Amino acid sequence: MPKILIVEDEEKLARFIELELIHEGYETEKAFDGRTGLELARQQDFDLILLDIMLPGLNGMEVLRRLRQEKATPVILLTARDSVMDKVAGLDAGAMDYITKPFAIEELLARIRVSLKYRKAEAGDGATTASATAAGQAGTANSPASGVLRWRSLELDDSRHRVAWDGQEIVLTNREFLMLKTLLENRDIVLSRDTLLERVCGYDYMGETNIVDVYVRHLRAKIDEVYGVKMLQTIRGVGYVIRSE
């Protein structure tokens, strides 16, 4: 029976979610502030955490940041903030998904099912997937066995999770790194927003595709604009591509 932690300071909402989850066959625990939620998440092994962002004590983003230093428990953020940047910040901090308040309970239950399914698949197939990925990369010209991808003076070292231009490190978030890696591995192939979203955020991501555009803008600001190049090209109505030099 999957076990879910609900960290939500609105007690009526937390109780409502709890009753719905119990009805669906889940085991639950509740916390009404960030510090209590973090301690429960550290002490117990939950299959999923529903985490409100606006919490007393510690806000949800700080809870997530501290939890990620110790555990990879899937987290769905509950947020009243609907801006793309807030959502990007949550995903970059390590959340699997988010849902904006007010929400229909059916949508929340659907997102929970997807997250738990993804966790189960990841746990069961992680070694096989990693092996297949490594083998696929070794046979691709743009993805040498060394794990190093290059474009002009840019070097992406996958094994060290490091990107540099002429030896000068470029600091990227995890999803910016994945976006750049995906485009470099597929040089001269135009990738659609949906494809990039699946590669970077997972096949079961249910948010807006314009988050891809946000990551591309960040990469351009950190690479194209700093080094005076036009690495990331937009193909209008299709997606993005990095051309071979």
BELUR-V157879 format. One record per backbone hydrogen bond with DSSP energy under -0.5 kcal/mol. NH is the residue of the N-H (numbers start at 1). CO is the residue of the C=O. If there is no record, write none. Layout:
BEGIN
nh->NH co->CO
nh->NH co->CO
END
This chain:
BEGIN
nh->4 co->27
nh->5 co->48
nh->6 co->29
nh->7 co->5
nh->7 co->50
nh->8 co->6
nh->8 co->31
nh->11 co->9
nh->14 co->10
nh->15 co->11
nh->16 co->12
nh->17 co->13
nh->18 co->14
nh->19 co->15
nh->20 co->16
nh->21 co->17
nh->22 co->18
nh->23 co->19
nh->24 co->20
nh->25 co->22
nh->26 co->21
nh->27 co->2
nh->29 co->4
nh->31 co->6
nh->34 co->56
nh->37 co->33
nh->38 co->34
nh->39 co->35
nh->40 co->36
nh->41 co->37
nh->42 co->38
nh->43 co->39
nh->44 co->40
nh->46 co->44
nh->47 co->3
nh->48 co->3
nh->49 co->74
nh->50 co->5
nh->51 co->49
nh->51 co->76
nh->52 co->7
nh->52 co->50
nh->53 co->78
nh->55 co->53
nh->58 co->56
nh->60 co->53
nh->63 co->59
nh->64 co->60
nh->65 co->61
nh->66 co->62
nh->67 co->63
nh->68 co->64
nh->69 co->66
nh->70 co->67
nh->71 co->67
nh->76 co->49
nh->77 co->75
nh->77 co->97
nh->78 co->51
nh->79 co->77
nh->79 co->99
nh->87 co->83
nh->88 co->84
nh->89 co->85
nh->90 co->86
nh->91 co->87
nh->92 co->88
nh->93 co->89
nh->94 co->91
nh->95 co->90
nh->96 co->75
nh->97 co->75
nh->99 co->77
nh->101 co->79
nh->107 co->104
nh->108 co->104
nh->109 co->105
nh->110 co->106
nh->111 co->107
nh->112 co->108
nh->113 co->109
nh->114 co->110
nh->115 co->111
nh->116 co->112
nh->117 co->113
nh->118 co->114
nh->119 co->115
nh->120 co->116
nh->121 co->117
nh->122 co->118
nh->123 co->119
nh->124 co->120
nh->125 co->121
nh->126 co->122
nh->129 co->125
nh->130 co->126
nh->131 co->127
nh->132 co->128
nh->133 co->129
nh->134 co->130
nh->135 co->131
nh->136 co->132
nh->137 co->133
nh->138 co->134
nh->139 co->135
nh->140 co->137
nh->140 co->143
nh->143 co->140
nh->144 co->148
nh->147 co->144
nh->149 co->147
nh->149 co->156
nh->151 co->154
nh->154 co->151
nh->155 co->164
nh->156 co->149
nh->157 co->155
nh->157 co->162
nh->158 co->147
nh->158 co->156
nh->161 co->157
nh->161 co->158
nh->162 co->157
nh->163 co->170
nh->164 co->155
nh->165 co->168
nh->166 co->153
nh->168 co->165
nh->169 co->167
nh->170 co->163
nh->171 co->169
nh->172 co->170
nh->177 co->173
nh->178 co->174
nh->179 co->175
nh->180 co->176
nh->181 co->177
nh->182 co->178
nh->183 co->179
nh->184 co->180
nh->185 co->181
nh->186 co->182
nh->187 co->184
nh->188 co->242
nh->189 co->186
nh->190 co->188
nh->191 co->189
nh->191 co->240
nh->193 co->238
nh->196 co->192
nh->197 co->193
nh->198 co->194
nh->199 co->195
nh->200 co->196
nh->201 co->197
nh->202 co->197
nh->202 co->198
nh->205 co->202
nh->211 co->208
nh->212 co->209
nh->213 co->209
nh->214 co->210
nh->215 co->211
nh->216 co->212
nh->217 co->213
nh->218 co->214
nh->219 co->215
nh->220 co->216
nh->221 co->217
nh->222 co->218
nh->223 co->219
nh->224 co->219
nh->225 co->220
nh->227 co->223
nh->228 co->224
nh->229 co->224
nh->233 co->231
nh->233 co->241
nh->235 co->239
nh->236 co->234
nh->238 co->235
nh->239 co->235
nh->240 co->191
nh->241 co->233
nh->243 co->231
nh->243 co->241
END
